[in-house]
Amino acid sequence: MTGQILSRLSEPIRIRGHHLENARQVHSIPRFDFTEDMQIHRYVQSSEHHFISLAYDLVKKLFSNPNQEFLVVVDELDFICEACPKLKTGECRPTTREQQEIVGRAFLQDADRDVKVLRQYGIESNKVYTAKEIRERMRF
């Protein structure tokens, strides 16, 4: 999964609004603390789970490149959702019949969180931002 994302670096990478908070978090806490948080919230059972590499290491790397472009989305799957263990185990549910038809059992219940984060930092959905622009707006 990480290789697929890195191979698409020439095009903007889709990221959900509330995952921007994750990007901010990985730049402010150690990997150990992030891993512990993922275990507490039952995303992973082990610190060695591949999701940690994507959700912490890759996100940190992507946002460390000031020119990396991101397409900010609301209520859509992004690269983090696609790798999420909760999605794979069926613990996630769509919020509408249309979403269920489009993505099946995807975790789309955080649309309100997406919108809240975007409003808080003055970021628009369906717009491309560089990592530098996002980091400046979110101060990380």
N, C-alpha and C positions, 0 to 999 in steps of 0.2 A: 504494500500500500504506500509506504513512504517513497519508494522508487517511482511509482506512478505520479505522485504529486510533484516530486522533483523534476520529472520529465516534462511537466506542464508549466514550468516556471516562466516561460516566455509569454504566457497568457495570464490574465488575472485569475486568481484563485478565489473561488466562492467561499465566503465565510458568513455565518449567521451572526446577527447582531449580538446575541448574548455570548457568543464565543469570543467576541472582542474582549470581554471581561476576563476570559481564560487567558488570552494573550497578555493582558495587563498583569494577571496573577503570576504567570510563569516568569515575568521579569522582576517580580518583587519577593518571591519566596524560593527557598531551596527545593531541589527536586524531591528530596526526602519528604518534606512537608506536603508537597503536591501529591505525592504517591500515597501518603497517609490519608489525605482528604479523599482521594479516589477510592481507597479501601473502605473508609467510613461510609461513604455514599454508595457502596456496593457496585461500583463500576468495574473494579478488578479485585481479585483475591490475593494477588501477589505483586510485589514491587517489580518483578521481572516481566510482567504482562506487556505485550507489544503495544497496547494502547497507551501506556505511559510514554513510550518512545515517540509516538505520534503527538499525543496531546501536550506533552511537555517539551521534549527535545526538538521535534520538528517545528512546532509553533514558535519556540524561542528562536530557532535558526531563521525561519521565514521573516519574523518581525525584526531580526537583527540586520536584515538587508534593507536599507532605507528606500531603495527603488522597487522593491517587490510590490506588485499591484494586487489588490484584493477587490473583488466585487462583493459588496456588502448586501446580504439578502435577509429577508424576513420570512419565517414560516416555510423554509425550503431546506432540503438536505444540503450539507456542505461536506468537506473532506473529513471533518471530525465526526459528524453524524455517521458517515459511511463506514467508519472504523469502530464505532461505538459498540462495546460488548452488550449493552442493554438492548440495542437494536437487534443484534444477532440472536439473543436469547428470547426475543418476543416480549420483553417487558415494556415495550413502548407501544403506544397506540396513536393512531391519527385522530384528529379532532372533528373532522367532517367526512361525510360520505365521499365527496370529491377527492379529498386527500387520500382516503383509503383506496380508491380506484387508481390513483396515480402512483402512490408509493407503497401501498400495502401497509404493513405494520410499522410504520416509521414514527419516530419520536418528534411529533410536531406540536406538542402541547405548550411549548415555550415561546409561542409567537408574541405573547404579551411581554415577556422578558426581552425579546429581540427589540421590540418597539421602545420599551423603557430605556434600554441602554443607548439606542440611537438618539432618542430625544435628549437624554442627559448630556451627551457629548456633541450634539449638533451634527450628527452624521446622518446622511440620507440613504435610504434603501435603494437598491438597484443602481448604485453609482459606484464607480471605481475610485479607490483611494490608494495612495502608496502607503507603505508601512510607516514612513516618516510622517505623513499627514495624520494617520491614525494615532501614532504615538504622541504627536504634539497635542492633538485634541484631547487625548485621554491622559496625558502627562505621565507616560512611563518610558 
